[in-house]
């Protein structure tokens, strides 16, 4: 876990997001993953 944290801190490991969606559009946020057209996970901010 420390190795992974170090890679993230160095910028050598990054996570991708498929976009940031408001909670009202949560269903829309999952559409790309259901059709295999995504490069990351959807982000749903907590308000």
N, C-alpha and C positions, 0 to 999 in steps of 0.2 A: 504494500500500500504506500509506503514511503517512496518507493521508486516511482510509482505512478504520480504521486503528488509532486515529486521533483521534476518530472517531465512536463507536467502541466505548468508549473512555475517558470520553467525555462522556455515555455512556448513551443516545445517540441511535440506535445500531445494536445490536441484540441478536440473538443466535442462540437458537433454541428447541431443546429436547430433547423427545423423545417419552417420556422416562422413563429411569431408571437401573436397569439390570438386572445381577444377578450373572452371571458367565461361564457358570454352569450353566444359565442361562435365555437363552442367546444366540439360540436359535431363536425363542423367544417374543418376544424384543425386535424381531425383524424382521417379525412378523406385521402390525402396523399399516401399515407401508410397503407391504406386498404387497397390501393391500386398499384403498389410497388413503385411509386414515383416520388420517392423522398430521399433526401440526403442527410436526414437528422430527425430528431424528435420534436414534436410540437411543444411550445412553451405556453402555459396558461398561468399568467401572473396571479398571485394571491392578492386580493384587494383588502 
